[in-house]
Amino acid sequence: MGRLTARLLLERGVPKSDRLGRVRSLDLSGMELLSEHLDPKLLCRLTKLQELDLSNNQLETLPANLGLSHLRILHCSNNQLGDVTVLRQFLKLEELSLEGNPFLTINDNLKVSFLLPKLRKINGKDASSTCSQVEILNQELTIRVTAHWEKFMAALGPEEKAEKVQADFVKSAIRHVHYGPESLSEFTQWRVQMISEELAASHGTRVLSWSCLPVAAAGNQEVSMSPGVPPAQARLAAVKRLGDVPLRLSSTKRMCTSLPAQVEGSPAGLSDSQPALQMEPLHFLQCHSRNNSPQDLKTQLWACAFEPAWEEGCSEATSQTVATCGGEAVCVIDCQTGIVLHKYKAPGEEFFSVAWTALTVVTQAGHKKRWSILAAAGLRGQVRLLHVRAGFCCGVIRAHKKAIATLCFSPNHETHLFTASYDKRIILWDIGVPNHDYEFQASQLLTLDSTSIPLRLCPVASCPDAHLLAGCEGGCCCWDVRLDQPQKRRGCEVEFVFSEGSAPARRVDGLAFVNEDVIASKGNSPGTICLWSWSQTWLHRGSQSLVAVVVLARLQWSPTELAYFSLSTCPDQGIVLCGDEEGSVWVYDVRHLLTQLSPPPAPPQAPTQILKWPQPGADGQPVTKTMVNMVVANTAFTYLAALTDSNIVAIWRRC
């Protein structure tokens, strides 16, 4: 496609006219346009243009001086756009489409919500939710930058020059002021720079006040804090969902919003060997409800996983972004703010499992970008690969004919994905990296047969390329997953038993490594969690296919006969976590047990702490107890996410 001409614009414009100044709608989609084809001198003659369609082209940017002052609707989907700040020239814009631009992320949606005060729709959806997120972030960043200004100025000497002070302050604010999830850092740093520049220019007397919506209309609104209410209690009262109003719980099953959650330290029955961890309830969200209904307390939440911190060379990096799945939706939540960053729906699906990986993608221009990919699977036997920051599904793998119970990525190979199904098979896939059309081409590497349904997958921490553990309905099994072996379909190599002479036929529904050697498993014996050594167990294996594990310790847990409460671990902190049928979160600090070589003591070790779900109702009446199906923590153990059987995602923060 060559340069645009006035004749071409008149041919594709509506209404038909012989003057560009009369055209109100213009369709330039699918013309293979490049950025240099958009001539501002020509396009600025469209003085009455209200709608412009530039979708399905090859645009990397838009000219900054198009002069379309009356433009209300702009379609730019399926291009190569990498920056949205140029859109600030369209101050009357009400509807904007940016889907299919692989280099744009949720940060860019927030930027356009800030820059375009009249924007009502983004990508065909109501923009009020995004706008309210911007409002929350903007207010908090303004407070923090202002506080940093006061601290910065107090440390200066009287001889400092004003120009240097302003420049140094902006640099200092960008370096030190942080808020919100890492996935929004591009937007928050952009706003920090803007706020600090204005504050410095006004010598601390004025900060830009901006709001695209009244605070009361915020999509993730907190319940108002009453005077005299302690902060922890107020946070608990902040019951939130994806809609605009606070969650109202029915009389038959509800969550207390008047009392803070009980945090048990070391009363009778709890371990005195480790100090209690101070945790506070932060957010309670109902973001998986069908049709955003506050009455939906039945949607089952099945799994959650924190996004790993992908920063290379930063051993202390941690994430505060958690993915949750249940019903037909997958949600990505920022734990600090309680904002639902992204929600993906697949009508007719019921998601059972999620797993994260990060891929290095080479763009058409030859640039390398790091993509966070979330795999989600469930009832239909399909794996959906979600590009979280861009907010779209970029691949579907038809992995099994029956439902997928769980999945996990290899810790050593970012494209290797294990899927475990109700067809009693585990398949290892290489999902590959997206091509230039941002599509995946997955290939099957191995098929592992099981004698029962696999429930939990766990690559062996010390040799993830050689062995895979699985907790199954029939016990704990191990497979050889080395790819240099000729057989591409393999049976179970070893079955583990948890006491000498016993059969391996008892369900194992919890399985996770606490460190490179020690495994935590649950389900093999009621009321306990078992810690056992992989290396010592494997050393005694010989050629046996049935091997007794070497138990290091047993942890006291709920005596319930109910199953499928998934345990998790925080290896960097030596923590084991598990929910129960009473709505409690059992926390174990097991660092003192990890090097234990002697036989375990007779009684199981008590938990370090039990976090209690609130039990009394707001009116003093007891409520139906909720079950905590799954609980996970980020690597630094600063945030916990717990899923309940009453469609609530609970976020806790370490004090």
N, C-alpha and C positions, 0 to 999 in steps of 0.2 A: 504494500500500500504506500502510495506517495503522499505528498502534502495534501491537506484538505483544501477544497476550493469553495467559494461562495455558492456556486451552482450545485455542488454536492450537498451542502448543508440545506439548501432550499428543497432539494429533492427528498431528503430524509427528515425534513422538519414538518411540524404540524402547528397551526393550520397551513395549508398550502398558500404561498404568497410569493411575490417577486421582491420582497424586502426582508432582509435578515432581522430587522428591528421588530417584525410582527410575529416571528416564530416563538411559540411558547413551549413546545416539546420537541426534543431532538434525539434521534436514535442513531448512535454511532457504534453500536455493539457489533462484535464479531468481524471487525475490519482489519485485524492484525496491526492496529495502530501502535506506534512507538511514542515515547514521550515527546520527541522532537517534532512529531507530526502535528502537535497541538499548538497552533500559531495564535498567541494572545491578540495580535493585531486584528486577526480575522474573527476570533471568537468573541471579542469584546463588543462586536457590532450586534450581538444577540442581546440587545438591551432589555427585552421582555421575557427572556427565557426563564421558565420555571422548573422544567424537568429535563435532565440530561442523562442518557444511558451510555456509559463507556465500558460496559462489562464485556468480558471475553475478548480482551485485547492483550497487549504485551507492555502495558504502561508500568514504568518503574517509579514515576513521580508525576505530579501535575505542575504546570507552570504556576508561579506564585501571583501572577497579575492577570488572571483571566477576565476580571471585571464583570462577572455575572452576579450583579448585586441583588437580583430578584430570584435567584435559584432556590427552590424549596425541596426538590427531590433529586438525588444524585445516586446513580448505580455505577459502582466501580468493582463489582465482583469479578473473580477469575482473571486477575491481572498479576503483576509482580511488584505491587506497591510495597515500599519499605518504610515510609514515613507519612504520618497523617497531619503533622502540624501545618502543612500548606492549606489544609481545609479551613483554617481560621478565616480565610477571605470570604467564606460563604456564611455570613452572619444570620441569614434568614433560613438556613437549611433546616428542614423538619424531618426528612427521611433520608437515611444513608444505608447503602448496601456495600459491604466490604468482604463478604464471604469469598473463600477460594483464593485469597492472597496469602500464600504460605509463610511470608515473612512478617506478617502482622500477628500480634498476640493480644491477649486480654488487656495489656497495658495500653494498646492503641485505642481500644474501645473506651477506656477511661479517659484518655487524652481528648478524644473527640467530644465526649460528654462534657468535659470541662470547657473546651474551646467554643462549642456551638450551643449557646444558651437556649435556643428554640427547638433543639432536637427532640423529637417524640419517638422515633423508631430507629433502631439499629439492626440491620440484617433481618428486617421484617418483624422484629419483636419490640415490645414496649421498652423504651429506654429509661423508664423511671427507676427500675431496680439498679441499673448501672449508675445512674445519676446519683442515687442515694448512697451508693458505695463511695463515689467521689466526694460527696458531702462529708461522710464520716472521716475519710482519709484526710481531706482538706482541713477540717477543723482540728484534728489531732496534730497534723504536721505544723499548722500555724502556731499552736500552743507550744510545741517542742522547739520550733525555730526561735520563737520569741524568748523562751527560757534560755536557749543557748546564747542569744544575743546579750542578755543580761549578764550571764556568766562570762562571756567573752570580753565584754566591755569592762567588767570589774577587774579583770586581770591586766588591763592595758596601762601603760604609763602615760603621763600627760604630754610627752614629747612626740608621741606617735602621730604620723600624718594621716589626715582623714582619708585620702585616696587609697593609701596602702591598707588602712584599717578596713575599708569597705571590701577590697579585693580579698584580703586575708580572711575576713569573716565569711564570705561566700564559700571559699574553699573549705574552711573549717566546718561550716554547717553541712556541706555535702558529705564530708568525711565522717561526721559524728552523729548526725540526726538520722535515725532510722525508725520506721514504723511499718507494720504490716508484713505480709509474707514475702519471701525471696522472689516469688513469681511476679510480684507487683513492684519490685525494686526499681525497674526502669521508670515507671510512672512516679513513684514516690520521690526518687532522686530528682527527677525533672521538676516536680512541684517544689521540692526543697530549694532548688536553685532559684526558681522564680520568686518564692516568698522571701528568701534571704537577700536577693538583689534589691527587692523593693524596700525591705526593712532597712538595709544599709543605706540606700539612697535617701530615705527619709530620716536618717539618723535615729532610727528606733521609734519614730513617732507614729508611723502608719504602716499597716499591713493590709494588703488587698483582701477585701471581704467579698466572697463570692458564694452563691448558693443557687443551684439549679432547681431545688425543691425545698419546701419547708421541711424542717427536720421531722415533723410529725408524720410525714408521708414516706419515710424511709422504709425500704423493703425489708431490711433486717433490723427493725426497730427494737430497742430495748424497752422493757416495761419501766415506766417512770419510777425513779427512786424517791421513796418517802423520806421526809426529814427525820434524822436520827437513826436511819437504818444502817447497820454496819456494812462495809463494802462487800464482804463475802456473801452476806445475806442478800444484798441488792443484786449481786451477780446471779445468784441462784434464781431470783425472781425474774431475771431477764430470760424468760422462755421465748425462744425465737423459732420461726419457721420461714419458709421461702416467701410466703405471702406478706401482707401488710399489717396484720393484726396479731396480738399476742395469742399464743396457744391457749385454748380453753379445753380442759380435760374433763371427761365425763365423770359422773359420780361412781360408775362401776370400776373404772381404772383410771387413775390420775396421778400426777406427780405433785408432791408438796411444793408450793411456792412461797410458803411463809416461814419455813425454818431452814437454816443452812444444813447441808448434808453432814451427817455425823462422820467424823474422822477419828477412828480409834487408834490410839497410840500404842500403849503396852499394858492394857488391863489384863486380868486373869485370862490365860489361854493364849496370849500373844507372846512372841519371842522378846526377851529382854536383852538378847545378845547384840542387837543392832538398834541404833536410835531410830525413832519413827520419822518418816519422810513427811514433811509438811505440804499437804496438797489442798487446793481450794477449788470448788466448782466454779467454772467460768461461764460456760454457755450450755444451753439445752436447746436443740434444734429439732424441728419436725420437717425436714426438707425432702423426705421421700414420699409424702402423702399424695395419694391419687387426686388429681385436680386441685392440689394445694389445700385440701380440705382439713380444717383443724379437728374434725370429728374422726379422721382416719387414725385409729390406734391399732390397726390390725396388719398393716403392711410389715412384713418380716424383713429385718435388716440382717444380712448374713456375714458380711466381711468388711474389713477396713485395713488400710495400709498407709503408712506415712511415706511421702515422697522422699527418697534418699537425697542427701546433699551431694551434688555432683561436682562441687568445686575441687579441682585437682590440686594436690599438694597442700590441702587444708585439712588437717586431721581433726580439728575441732568443729568443723562445719556441721550444722544440723538443720533439719527442716521443721517447719511448723505447718506444713500443708499436708492434709490427710484426705485420702479418697475413701468413700463409703459406698456400699452397694446394697440394694434391696428393692424389691418390686421391679418396676420397669426402668428404674433410674440409677445412674451413677452420679454422685456429687463429689466435688472437690472443694474442701473447706479450709479456710485460714483459721487456725486455732486461736491466734491472738485476738482477732477482731470478731470472729464468729461469722464472717462473710462467706456465703456460698459463691465461690469464684466461678464455678462452672457446673452446669447440670446437663447431663446427656440422657436422653430418653430413647428407648426402643420399644414401642408399643407391642404388647404380646409377649415380651421377654420377661424373665425373672432372673435377675443377676445374683449369682452365688459367690463370686470370687473376683478379686482385683489384684493386679501386680504391676509394679513399675519397672521401667528400664530407661536408659538414655542412649540415643543414637546420634552418631556424627553424620550429618547429611551434607552432601556437596550440592550447592545450588547451580543453576544454569550458568551463572556468571563465574563459577569456579570457587566461590566462597564456601568455607566450612561453617556449619551451624550445629549447635547441640540441641537436640529435641528431647524433651521429656515425653515418653510414650506410656500411656496407661492401658494395659490389657484388661478387658472385662469379659466374663463369660458366665453362662448359666444354663437355663432350662433348654434352650434350643440347640445346645451343642456347638454353638458358634463362638469364636473369639473376636471381639471387636477391638481394634487398635485405635486409641483416641489420642490425637495430638492436643494435649490439654491446653497449652497456652494459646494456640490458634482457635481452639474450640470446635473442632470437627473430627469426624471419624474418617480415617484415611486408609482403612483396610478391614476386611472381614475374612476370617479363616473358618471354613466349614470343617471343624476338627473331628467331631464325633457325631454318631447318629443318635446317641442318648445324651442326657444332660451332663454338663461338666460340673463336677463337684468342687474342684480347686485347681489352681494353676500357680506357677512360679517361674521366674527367670533364673538362669544360671548366674551365679555371682562372678564367673570368670569370662563369660561370653555374652555380650549385651544383646545379641540377636537370638540366643537359644532359649526357647520357651517350653516348659513341661506343662501338659494338660492332662488331668486325671478325670475319668468319666465313670458314670454309672454302668457303662458297658464293660467294666472291669479291665480297662486298658489305660495305660499311661503312654502318651506319645510325646516324643521330643521333636520340636519344630525349629527350623531356622527361618525366622520371619524375614530375614534380609534387611536391607535399607530401602527407603522409598526411591523410586526412579524419578525422572524429571517431571513426570505427571503426578508425583507424590502418591504413588500406589505401591503397595507391598506385593511381593511375589514369594509366598512362603513355600518351603519344601520340608518334607517329612524325613527325619534322620533315623529315628528308632521307634519301635513299638515294644512296650513292656507289658506282659500279661500278668494279671493278678488273679488270685483265687477268690477274692472278695472286693467289694467296692473300696477304692482308695479315698480317704477323707482328708489327709494332710500330706503335703510333699515337703521334703527337706533334704537338699543336697548336703552331703557330708562336708562339714566345714573345712577339714584338713585336706580333703581330696575331692572337691566337687565335680571334677571331670571324670572321676573313676566310679563313684558310688552315689546312689540315690536312695534315701530312706523314705518310707511312706507309712503313715498310720492308717490302717484299714479296718473295715468292719470285722475282719477275722484276725487281727493282730498287727504286729510291726514287721515289715518286710524290707529287704534290701536288694537292689538290682545293680548289676555291672553296667555302667553307661559309657564305657570307653568307646570312642568312635573309631579306633584303629582295629577293632575286632570285626571279623567278617559277618557274624550274625546280625541281622538288622531287626530280628524279632526274638525276644528273649523272655524267659520265665524268671521267677523270683530266685535269687541266688541263695539267700539266707532268710530264715524266719527266726525272730528273737522271742524268747520266753523270759518272764520276769521272776521266776523262782524255779529251783532245780526240780526236774521231773514233771513240771506242769505242761499243759498243752498251750499252744500259742493262739487259741481260738477266741480270745477275749478282745473286744473292740478297743482300738487305740485311737481316740479322737482328738488328742493334743500332742504335738511333737514340734520341738524347736531346740536349736543349739544355744547353750548359755555361753560357751566360749569355743575354742577350737576343738575341744575334746568332749566336754560334758553336754549330755542331752537331757532335756526335760520332757517327760512323756506323761500322759494322763489317760485313764480309762482302763488300764490293765488291772487295777485293784481299786475298789470303792473307797472314796474318802481320802485318797492320797495322790500326790504327784511324785513321780519317781525321777531322781537324778542318777544317771548312769554314765559310765565311761565308754566312749567309742573305742579308744585305742586298747584298753585292757580287755574289752569284750572281743575285739577282732583278734587280739593276740592269742586268745584261747580257742579260737574257732577251729583251726586245723582244716580238715576237709568236711566238717559237719555242715549239714543244711539246717539244723535246728540248734540254736546256740542260746545259752542262758546269759543274760546281761550281767555285768559287774556293777552292782548297785552301790553308789556312794552315799546316798541319803534319800530319805523319804520326807516329803513335805505334807503337813496336815492341810486338808482341804475339806470342802463341804461333804457330808455323808450322803448326799442325794443320789438316787438311782437314775436320775435323768441324765441324758447324754448330750453330746455335741456342744458343750461349753469349751470353746477353743482357747488354749493357753498361748501366750506369747512371751518373748524374752527381750531384754535390752542388754545385749552382750557387753557393750562398753561399760555398763554400770553394774553388771552382775545381778540383774533384776529378773524375776519371774513374775508374770501376771496371769490372773485367771478370774473370770466372773463366776457367778453362781445363780441359783434359782431364787435367792432372797433379794436380789438386786445389789449384792455386795461385790466389791473388787478386792481380791486377795492379792497382797503385795508381799513378795519375798525378796529380801536382800541375802543372796546366797554366796557372796564372795568368800566368806570364811569356810564354805563347804567345798569349794571348787578344787582345792588341793588336798582334800581329805583322802588318805590312802587306807585308813583302818576301816573295818566293817562298820556300817551305820549303826547308830544307837537304836535300841528297841522301839521307843516311841517316835512317831514322826515329828519333825521339826515344826514348831508353830510359825505362823506367818509373822513377818515383821510388822505388818499393819493391815487393817481391813478398812476400806473406804465404804461407808454405808450410804446406800440410796435413801433419800428421805422417806420415812414411813407414815407419820401422822399427816392427815389432810389439813388444808387451810382452815377448816372448821373444827379441827380437833378430832375428827373421826378417822379411824384407820382406813387405809386405802388398800386396794388389791396389789399384792406385791408384784413387782416387775422383775423379769429375769435379765441378767446381763449376759448376752450370748458370746460377746467377744470384746476384748480390750487390748489395745496396742499402745506403745509409747514411742516417741521419737528417740533418736540415738543418744541424745544428751539427757533424756528423761526429764525434760522440762514441760512436756505436754502429754496427757493421756486422752485417748478417745475410746469411749465405750458405747456399744450398741445394745439396745434393749429390745425385748419382744413386743413393746408397745410403741414402736416406730419413733423412738427418741434417740438422737445422737447426743451424748453427753461429753463435754470437753472439760478436763481438769487441768489445772496448772500447778506446777511445783512452786512453792513460795520461796 
